[in-house]
């Protein structure tokens, strides 16, 4: 009953905030909901200081919800599948080089760049954070989450090739970043681990390749099943079972759940739609997953806005928060620029394209979930605060301006 109560409150708040945004702010839905939630949180914090214990109920409700488990174990699977099912495999294949490099090599470059730079500046901020924890922050803040910005890019009429790069990178780099984070997290906890290149490579291959194989198998199996019945109601149920059952299997055999969902979504969204569905079934399936995507994003960004209520010492770490924003943006530039400089991609990248890729690399709920999953200790609070500053800045400032940046950067040159 507690879970139903908590979810009911979140849905009611999300729908109310979505209405306010659509009626008055007229911002992109997820960004508008998050801004309203942030403002509401600030007002509740101020009111709570004036009237102690008057608004504790909402804080308790949020603390009772395991954000890491809810996002990483449930919401992320639905969001990744919903995103992948709408990706055209032909477009993705044309951009496979940049997508693969940006979602793997760039994640590693960003992890080490952020970690090293944070380690260098923390003494000047009155903090002493060991290098391994700085590296942990680098791992959790490196995955991009451009869900909120894709709509803005479409409105800005960004070329399909660039949109595919951004979407493809976000779909694949979550799985890679989670593996890197898990390895570093074990090291921070003092656990014995074989750090040889062969062992680390095996872990990444097992997680990534295993996830892809399982996802492809689920996607083909579901597509073949849908082809034999072609009923939109049953087809929707089958895709739901792929997401929910697929995650349980991936979790049980210790492979990447996110990459399983991406692979399954790509197969069903391309092979399944082409061979197994009538126009009616395809239409219902597309609309169903678009709604799921919108609803879960609304709840997710509501969560992010209300996190202010449970991060009690956020104001104590504003210096590392502001510094982290600059570091993460610089590391994002380095992680994009180095591969573009060294790897002979089929299509040359213009300065405008690099600028959009850097500014459009938003951080989101995955980073917050990973930060909250850290064990309690003296370094958890400043790293959570830094994560929150980066996420809020990237979603609000970068998310609301990336359309203008794209138009300005790409208006002078052709990609």
LINHUSUL-V555632 format. One record per run of one state. SS is the DSSP state (H for helix, E for strand, C for the rest). FROM is the first residue (numbers start at 1). LEN is the number of residues. If there is no record, write none. Layout:
BEGIN
ss=[SS,SS]
from=[FROM,FROM]
len=[LEN,LEN]
END
This chain:
BEGIN
ss=[C,H,C,H,C,H,C,H,C,H,C,H,C,H,C,H,C,H,C,H,C,H,C,H,C,H,C,H,C,H,C,H,C,H,C,H,C]
from=[1,2,26,29,51,56,65,67,85,89,95,96,104,105,126,131,143,147,156,160,189,197,230,232,253,257,276,279,310,314,343,351,360,365,373,380,411]
len=[1,24,3,22,5,9,2,18,4,6,1,8,1,21,5,12,4,9,4,29,8,33,2,21,4,19,3,31,4,29,8,9,5,8,7,31,5]
END
